[in-house]
Amino acid sequence: MSNTPHTLGDEFPNQIDAIHALKANSSEFALVLTEYDEVNDKIHRAETRLDAISEAAEAALRRQRLMLKDKIAAALTKA
């Protein structure tokens, strides 16, 4: 388990198998997952003060993470 909050395993604990299956079958979905992980890591680094960013930039990253999470949830619902 990662020490980074909001990992996909934390956000979708009962759908990990479905996430892996969609990732294997859809390059578009795989890109969304990669982007989610990158944005989530940036937020975590900002929250832990490893990277100094403005509050506005951190808020924008949080909005982006939410949008990506919504895309993931929608794809899982369709699967």
N, CA, C and O atoms as a printed pandas DataFrame, in Angstrom:
     atom_number atom_name residue_name chain_id  residue_number  x_coord  y_coord  z_coord
0              1         N          MET        A               1    0.850   -1.177    0.000
1              2        CA          MET        A               1    0.000    0.000    0.000
2              3         C          MET        A               1    0.893    1.236    0.000
3              4         O          MET        A               1    1.896    1.293    0.711
4              5         N          SER        A               2    0.529    2.180   -0.772
5              6        CA          SER        A               2    1.286    3.421   -0.898
6              7         C          SER        A               2    1.006    4.333    0.287
7              8         O          SER        A               2   -0.053    4.242    0.908
8              9         N          ASN        A               3    1.946    5.208    0.600
9             10        CA          ASN        A               3    1.689    6.209    1.633
10            11         C          ASN        A               3    1.120    7.490    1.024
11            12         O          ASN        A               3    0.906    8.473    1.733
12            13         N          THR        A               4    0.878    7.480   -0.278
13            14        CA          THR        A               4    0.277    8.618   -0.957
14            15         C          THR        A               4   -1.245    8.481   -0.906
15            16         O          THR        A               4   -1.780    7.481   -1.384
16            17         N          PRO        A               5   -1.954    9.456   -0.342
17            18        CA          PRO        A               5   -3.414    9.392   -0.300
18            19         C          PRO        A               5   -4.029    9.500   -1.698
19            20         O          PRO        A               5   -3.411   10.021   -2.626
20            21         N          HIS        A               6   -5.226    9.009   -1.822
21            22        CA          HIS        A               6   -6.037    9.111   -3.037
22            23         C          HIS        A               6   -5.513    8.254   -4.198
23            24         O          HIS        A               6   -5.769    8.568   -5.361
24            25         N          THR        A               7   -4.787    7.183   -3.892
25            26        CA          THR        A               7   -4.399    6.281   -4.972
26            27         C          THR        A               7   -5.663    5.624   -5.507
27            28         O          THR        A               7   -6.702    5.634   -4.847
28            29         N          LEU        A               8   -5.572    5.061   -6.689
29            30        CA          LEU        A               8   -6.739    4.416   -7.287
30            31         C          LEU        A               8   -7.231    3.256   -6.418
31            32         O          LEU        A               8   -8.433    2.994   -6.356
32            33         N          GLY        A               9   -6.317    2.570   -5.756
33            34        CA          GLY        A               9   -6.709    1.501   -4.837
34            35         C          GLY        A               9   -7.523    2.022   -3.665
35            36         O          GLY        A               9   -8.424    1.340   -3.178
36            37         N          ASP        A              10   -7.207    3.226   -3.211
37            38        CA          ASP        A              10   -7.977    3.858   -2.132
38            39         C          ASP        A              10   -9.328    4.349   -2.633
39            40         O          ASP        A              10  -10.343    4.216   -1.948
40            41         N          GLU        A              11   -9.331    4.910   -3.821
41            42        CA          GLU        A              11  -10.545    5.527   -4.368
42            43         C          GLU        A              11  -11.549    4.504   -4.907
43            44         O          GLU        A              11  -12.759    4.719   -4.838
44            45         N          PHE        A              12  -11.043    3.398   -5.440
45            46        CA          PHE        A              12  -11.903    2.372   -6.034
46            47         C          PHE        A              12  -11.493    0.991   -5.513
47            48         O          PHE        A              12  -11.078    0.136   -6.296
48            49         N          PRO        A              13  -11.604    0.765   -4.207
49            50        CA          PRO        A              13  -11.058   -0.468   -3.622
50            51         C          PRO        A              13  -11.691   -1.760   -4.138
51            52         O          PRO        A              13  -11.022   -2.793   -4.177
52            53         N          ASN        A              14  -12.926   -1.727   -4.522
53            54        CA          ASN        A              14  -13.604   -2.944   -4.983
54            55         C          ASN        A              14  -13.566   -3.108   -6.499
55            56         O          ASN        A              14  -14.178   -4.027   -7.043
56            57         N          GLN        A              15  -12.849   -2.220   -7.178
57            58        CA          GLN        A              15  -12.858   -2.246   -8.637
58            59         C          GLN        A              15  -11.456   -2.349   -9.238
59            60         O          GLN        A              15  -11.254   -2.003  -10.402
60            61         N          ILE        A              16  -10.507   -2.814   -8.466
61            62        CA          ILE        A              16   -9.133   -2.905   -8.952
62            63         C          ILE        A              16   -9.032   -3.855  -10.142
63            64         O          ILE        A              16   -8.333   -3.554  -11.110
64            65         N          ASP        A              17   -9.711   -4.985  -10.089
65            66        CA          ASP        A              17   -9.665   -5.927  -11.216
66            67         C          ASP        A              17  -10.253   -5.306  -12.476
67            68         O          ASP        A              17   -9.722   -5.496  -13.570
68            69         N          ALA        A              18  -11.342   -4.568  -12.329
69            70        CA          ALA        A              18  -11.959   -3.906  -13.480
70            71         C          ALA        A              18  -11.038   -2.826  -14.036
71            72         O          ALA        A              18  -10.960   -2.645  -15.251
72            73         N          ILE        A              19  -10.345   -2.112  -13.165
73            74        CA          ILE        A              19   -9.399   -1.089  -13.613
74            75         C          ILE        A              19   -8.282   -1.727  -14.426
75            76         O          ILE        A              19   -7.914   -1.222  -15.486
76            77         N          HIS        A              20   -7.743   -2.837  -13.930
77            78        CA          HIS        A              20   -6.666   -3.524  -14.661
78            79         C          HIS        A              20   -7.151   -4.037  -16.016
79            80         O          HIS        A              20   -6.434   -3.944  -17.012
80            81         N          ALA        A              21   -8.356   -4.572  -16.049
81            82        CA          ALA        A              21   -8.905   -5.086  -17.314
82            83         C          ALA        A              21   -9.107   -3.953  -18.316
83            84         O          ALA        A              21   -8.746   -4.093  -19.484
84            85         N          LEU        A              22   -9.677   -2.837  -17.873
85            86        CA          LEU        A              22   -9.882   -1.695  -18.770
86            87         C          LEU        A              22   -8.547   -1.130  -19.248
87            88         O          LEU        A              22   -8.406   -0.747  -20.410
88            89         N          LYS        A              23   -7.583   -1.082  -18.355
89            90        CA          LYS        A              23   -6.262   -0.563  -18.711
90            91         C          LYS        A              23   -5.623   -1.434  -19.793
91            92         O          LYS        A              23   -4.994   -0.918  -20.717
92            93         N          ALA        A              24   -5.782   -2.735  -19.678
93            94        CA          ALA        A              24   -5.203   -3.660  -20.649
94            95         C          ALA        A              24   -5.882   -3.566  -22.008
95            96         O          ALA        A              24   -5.264   -3.838  -23.038
96            97         N          ASN        A              25   -7.153   -3.180  -22.009
97            98        CA          ASN        A              25   -7.934   -3.175  -23.250
98            99         C          ASN        A              25   -8.135   -1.795  -23.869
99           100         O          ASN        A              25   -8.645   -1.689  -24.984
100          101         N          SER        A              26   -7.744   -0.747  -23.170
101          102        CA          SER        A              26   -7.980    0.602  -23.684
102          103         C          SER        A              26   -6.770    1.486  -23.420
103          104         O          SER        A              26   -6.456    1.810  -22.274
104          105         N          SER        A              27   -6.103    1.866  -24.489
105          106        CA          SER        A              27   -4.953    2.761  -24.319
106          107         C          SER        A              27   -5.400    4.135  -23.828
107          108         O          SER        A              27   -4.662    4.805  -23.106
108          109         N          GLU        A              28   -6.594    4.557  -24.212
109          110        CA          GLU        A              28   -7.124    5.850  -23.750
110          111         C          GLU        A              28   -7.333    5.817  -22.230
111          112         O          GLU        A              28   -6.971    6.758  -21.523
112          113         N          PHE        A              29   -7.916    4.734  -21.749
113          114        CA          PHE        A              29   -8.133    4.588  -20.300
114          115         C          PHE        A              29   -6.788    4.525  -19.578
115          116         O          PHE        A              29   -6.633    5.110  -18.506
116          117         N          ALA        A              30   -5.829    3.828  -20.152
117          118        CA          ALA        A              30   -4.492    3.736  -19.554
118          119         C          ALA        A              30   -3.855    5.117  -19.421
119          120         O          ALA        A              30   -3.189    5.400  -18.425
120          121         N          LEU        A              31   -4.058    5.974  -20.417
121          122        CA          LEU        A              31   -3.522    7.339  -20.347
122          123         C          LEU        A              31   -4.182    8.146  -19.230
123          124         O          LEU        A              31   -3.522    8.928  -18.546
124          125         N          VAL        A              32   -5.481    7.953  -19.053
125          126        CA          VAL        A              32   -6.195    8.645  -17.976
126          127         C          VAL        A              32   -5.638    8.199  -16.621
127          128         O          VAL        A              32   -5.446    9.018  -15.723
128          129         N          LEU        A              33   -5.380    6.898  -16.482
129          130        CA          LEU        A              33   -4.816    6.390  -15.230
130          131         C          LEU        A              33   -3.436    6.979  -14.967
131          132         O          LEU        A              33   -3.122    7.363  -13.841
132          133         N          THR        A              34   -2.620    7.048  -16.003
133          134        CA          THR        A              34   -1.281    7.617  -15.863
134          135         C          THR        A              34   -1.361    9.078  -15.451
135          136         O          THR        A              34   -0.634    9.523  -14.563
136          137         N          GLU        A              35   -2.249    9.821  -16.104
137          138        CA          GLU        A              35   -2.404   11.236  -15.771
138          139         C          GLU        A              35   -2.900   11.403  -14.333
139          140         O          GLU        A              35   -2.432   12.281  -13.608
140          141         N          TYR        A              36   -3.854   10.550  -13.925
141          142        CA          TYR        A              36   -4.363   10.615  -12.554
142          143         C          TYR        A              36   -3.222   10.423  -11.562
143          144         O          TYR        A              36   -3.082   11.196  -10.614
144          145         N          ASP        A              37   -2.403    9.389  -11.783
145          146        CA          ASP        A              37   -1.285    9.117  -10.871
146          147         C          ASP        A              37   -0.296   10.282  -10.827
147          148         O          ASP        A              37    0.202   10.634   -9.758
148          149         N          GLU        A              38   -0.011   10.880  -11.985
149          150        CA          GLU        A              38    0.924   12.012  -12.038
150          151         C          GLU        A              38    0.380   13.214  -11.280
151          152         O          GLU        A              38    1.100   13.845  -10.506
152          153         N          VAL        A              39   -0.887   13.531  -11.501
153          154        CA          VAL        A              39   -1.506   14.672  -10.813
154          155         C          VAL        A              39   -1.587   14.394   -9.315
155          156         O          VAL        A              39   -1.308   15.276   -8.502
156          157         N          ASN        A              40   -1.967   13.180   -8.952
157          158        CA          ASN        A              40   -2.062   12.831   -7.540
158          159         C          ASN        A              40   -0.701   12.943   -6.852
159          160         O          ASN        A              40   -0.612   13.422   -5.722
160          161         N          ASP        A              41    0.344   12.505   -7.528
161          162        CA          ASP        A              41    1.692   12.627   -6.964
162          163         C          ASP        A              41    2.086   14.093   -6.781
163          164         O          ASP        A              41    2.696   14.448   -5.772
164          165         N          LYS        A              42    1.742   14.949   -7.751
165          166        CA          LYS        A              42    2.045   16.383   -7.626
166          167         C          LYS        A              42    1.331   16.987   -6.419
167          168         O          LYS        A              42    1.906   17.790   -5.683
168          169         N          ILE        A              43    0.077   16.594   -6.225
169          170        CA          ILE        A              43   -0.688   17.105   -5.082
170          171         C          ILE        A              43   -0.050   16.633   -3.781
171          172         O          ILE        A              43    0.115   17.418   -2.848
172          173         N          HIS        A              44    0.304   15.371   -3.719
173          174        CA          HIS        A              44    0.918   14.829   -2.510
174          175         C          HIS        A              44    2.232   15.547   -2.198
175          176         O          HIS        A              44    2.502   15.876   -1.043
176          177         N          ARG        A              45    3.046   15.787   -3.224
177          178        CA          ARG        A              45    4.321   16.491   -3.023
178          179         C          ARG        A              45    4.078   17.922   -2.539
179          180         O          ARG        A              45    4.841   18.445   -1.727
180          181         N          ALA        A              46    3.020   18.547   -3.037
181          182        CA          ALA        A              46    2.688   19.904   -2.583
182          183         C          ALA        A              46    2.195   19.877   -1.138
183          184         O          ALA        A              46    2.582   20.724   -0.333
184          185         N          GLU        A              47    1.347   18.911   -0.811
185          186        CA          GLU        A              47    0.800   18.812    0.544
186          187         C          GLU        A              47    1.892   18.529    1.587
187          188         O          GLU        A              47    1.822   19.015    2.716
188          189         N          THR        A              48    2.879   17.753    1.201
189          190        CA          THR        A              48    3.954   17.405    2.134
190          191         C          THR        A              48    5.106   18.404    2.077
191          192         O          THR        A              48    6.137   18.220    2.723
192          193         N          ARG        A              49    4.913   19.461    1.294
193          194        CA          ARG        A              49    5.870   20.563    1.159
194          195         C          ARG        A              49    7.206   20.141    0.550
195          196         O          ARG        A              49    8.238   20.765    0.794
196          197         N          LEU        A              50    7.167   19.062   -0.252
197          198        CA          LEU        A              50    8.355   18.687   -1.009
198          199         C          LEU        A              50    8.537   19.605   -2.201
199          200         O          LEU        A              50    9.660   19.897   -2.612
200          201         N          ASP        A              51    7.413   20.062   -2.757
201          202        CA          ASP        A              51    7.424   21.021   -3.862
202          203         C          ASP        A              51    6.614   22.239   -3.434
203          204         O          ASP        A              51    5.502   22.109   -2.922
204          205         N          ALA        A              52    7.169   23.395   -3.644
205          206        CA          ALA        A              52    6.471   24.635   -3.289
206          207         C          ALA        A              52    5.676   25.115   -4.499
207          208         O          ALA        A              52    6.242   25.468   -5.534
208          209         N          ILE        A              53    4.349   25.121   -4.346
209          210        CA          ILE        A              53    3.479   25.662   -5.390
210          211         C          ILE        A              53    2.451   26.566   -4.720
211          212         O          ILE        A              53    2.216   26.474   -3.515
212          213         N          SER        A              54    1.854   27.426   -5.503
213          214        CA          SER        A              54    0.858   28.349   -4.950
214          215         C          SER        A              54   -0.422   27.595   -4.584
215          216         O          SER        A              54   -0.680   26.492   -5.065
216          217         N          GLU        A              55   -1.209   28.226   -3.722
217          218        CA          GLU        A              55   -2.500   27.639   -3.357
218          219         C          GLU        A              55   -3.390   27.510   -4.578
219          220         O          GLU        A              55   -4.134   26.536   -4.699
220          221         N          ALA        A              56   -3.329   28.465   -5.479
221          222        CA          ALA        A              56   -4.145   28.418   -6.701
222          223         C          ALA        A              56   -3.726   27.242   -7.578
223          224         O          ALA        A              56   -4.575   26.555   -8.146
224          225         N          ALA        A              57   -2.428   27.012   -7.687
225          226        CA          ALA        A              57   -1.945   25.886   -8.491
226          227         C          ALA        A              57   -2.349   24.557   -7.866
227          228         O          ALA        A              57   -2.719   23.617   -8.569
228          229         N          GLU        A              58   -2.276   24.487   -6.544
229          230        CA          GLU        A              58   -2.685   23.257   -5.855
230          231         C          GLU        A              58   -4.187   23.021   -6.029
231          232         O          GLU        A              58   -4.618   21.887   -6.235
232          233         N          ALA        A              59   -4.970   24.073   -5.948
233          234        CA          ALA        A              59   -6.421   23.948   -6.153
234          235         C          ALA        A              59   -6.727   23.493   -7.577
235          236         O          ALA        A              59   -7.629   22.683   -7.788
236          237         N          ALA        A              60   -5.985   24.008   -8.549
237          238        CA          ALA        A              60   -6.183   23.596   -9.942
238          239         C          ALA        A              60   -5.847   22.113  -10.113
239          240         O          ALA        A              60   -6.540   21.397  -10.836
240          241         N          LEU        A              61   -4.796   21.659   -9.456
241          242        CA          LEU        A              61   -4.448   20.236   -9.517
242          243         C          LEU        A              61   -5.550   19.374   -8.890
243          244         O          LEU        A              61   -5.875   18.303   -9.402
244          245         N          ARG        A              62   -6.116   19.847   -7.790
245          246        CA          ARG        A              62   -7.202   19.093   -7.147
246          247         C          ARG        A              62   -8.420   18.994   -8.073
247          248         O          ARG        A              62   -9.067   17.950   -8.144
248          249         N          ARG        A              63   -8.725   20.080   -8.774
249          250        CA          ARG        A              63   -9.850   20.049   -9.725
250          251         C          ARG        A              63   -9.543   19.073  -10.862
251          252         O          ARG        A              63  -10.417   18.325  -11.302
252          253         N          GLN        A              64   -8.306   19.088  -11.327
253          254        CA          GLN        A              64   -7.911   18.179  -12.404
254          255         C          GLN        A              64   -8.016   16.727  -11.937
255          256         O          GLN        A              64   -8.480   15.868  -12.687
256          257         N          ARG        A              65   -7.588   16.448  -10.702
257          258        CA          ARG        A              65   -7.679   15.087  -10.172
258          259         C          ARG        A              65   -9.135   14.647  -10.087
259          260         O          ARG        A              65   -9.454   13.504  -10.414
260          261         N          LEU        A              66  -10.004   15.525   -9.661
261          262        CA          LEU        A              66  -11.428   15.197   -9.564
262          263         C          LEU        A              66  -12.004   14.897  -10.940
263          264         O          LEU        A              66  -12.775   13.950  -11.093
264          265         N          MET        A              67  -11.641   15.688  -11.942
265          266        CA          MET        A              67  -12.115   15.456  -13.300
266          267         C          MET        A              67  -11.651   14.078  -13.804
267          268         O          MET        A              67  -12.421   13.339  -14.419
268          269         N          LEU        A              68  -10.400   13.753  -13.536
269          270        CA          LEU        A              68   -9.865   12.462  -13.964
270          271         C          LEU        A              68  -10.553   11.318  -13.211
271          272         O          LEU        A              68  -10.861   10.281  -13.798
272          273         N          LYS        A              69  -10.788   11.512  -11.927
273          274        CA          LYS        A              69  -11.489   10.498  -11.140
274          275         C          LYS        A              69  -12.895   10.277  -11.697
275          276         O          LYS        A              69  -13.364    9.140  -11.760
276          277         N          ASP        A              70  -13.567   11.351  -12.100
277          278        CA          ASP        A              70  -14.893   11.231  -12.716
278          279         C          ASP        A              70  -14.827   10.430  -14.016
279          280         O          ASP        A              70  -15.709    9.616  -14.287
280          281         N          LYS        A              71  -13.783   10.659  -14.821
281          282        CA          LYS        A              71  -13.615    9.891  -16.056
282          283         C          LYS        A              71  -13.416    8.417  -15.771
283          284         O          LYS        A              71  -13.980    7.560  -16.450
284          285         N          ILE        A              72  -12.618    8.132  -14.770
285          286        CA          ILE        A              72  -12.363    6.735  -14.386
286          287         C          ILE        A              72  -13.656    6.085  -13.908
287          288         O          ILE        A              72  -13.982    4.970  -14.316
288          289         N          ALA        A              73  -14.387    6.778  -13.050
289          290        CA          ALA        A              73  -15.652    6.250  -12.527
290          291         C          ALA        A              73  -16.647    5.999  -13.661
291          292         O          ALA        A              73  -17.339    4.981  -13.665
292          293         N          ALA        A              74  -16.720    6.911  -14.608
293          294        CA          ALA        A              74  -17.640    6.750  -15.751
294          295         C          ALA        A              74  -17.251    5.531  -16.586
295          296         O          ALA        A              74  -18.117    4.767  -17.013
296          297         N          ALA        A              75  -15.956    5.348  -16.817
297          298        CA          ALA        A              75  -15.507    4.187  -17.595
298          299         C          ALA        A              75  -15.806    2.894  -16.855
299          300         O          ALA        A              75  -16.172    1.897  -17.479
300          301         N          LEU        A              76  -15.656    2.893  -15.554
301          302        CA          LEU        A              76  -15.951    1.694  -14.762
302          303         C          LEU        A              76  -17.444    1.387  -14.770
303          304         O          LEU        A              76  -17.842    0.222  -14.772
304          305         N          THR        A              77  -18.262    2.421  -14.773
305          306        CA          THR        A              77  -19.716    2.227  -14.821
306          307         C          THR        A              77  -20.137    1.606  -16.150
307          308         O          THR        A              77  -21.038    0.768  -16.189
308          309         N          LYS        A              78  -19.490    2.015  -17.232
309          310        CA          LYS        A              78  -19.820    1.492  -18.554
310          311         C          LYS        A              78  -19.335    0.060  -18.746
311          312         O          LYS        A              78  -19.894   -0.683  -19.553
312          313         N          ALA        A              79  -18.293   -0.332  -18.007
313          314        CA          ALA        A              79  -17.680   -1.653  -18.191
314          315         C          ALA        A              79  -18.557   -2.767  -17.652
315          316         O          ALA        A              79  -18.185   -3.938  -17.729
